[in-house]
Amino acid sequence: MALVEIVSTPPGQAPEWVRKAWVGLSLPVAPDHERGIQMGACGGEAQNVGGYSIPTEEALEILSAKNEDAAQWWFDNLLVMPPWLVFHRDVCKFTEG
């Protein structure tokens, strides 16, 4: 399984404290991580276009183990629960698992 480690604060619509909570986590890359249309997590323009797609459920489970408040922010603020979250390639270190 391919993984990405989040090595710096990702761009996005979440507050900075929520985005910073991702740093240091290793997340599984969706098998077909090249996706089509992307939008911002809270609507509007996507800021992570062309990034790595991470299954949302797994990503939030991993985040919750580190920072429950940051994970809860996603549950409270996503317009819809997408099948994946996208992280810009510049903030990820890709590894084959």
Secondary structure, 3 states (H helix, E strand, C coil): CEEEEECCCCCCCCCHHHHHCCCCCEEECCCCCCCCCCCCCCCCCCCCCCCEEEEHHHHHHHHHHHCHHHHHHHHHHCCCCCCEEEECHHHEEEEEC
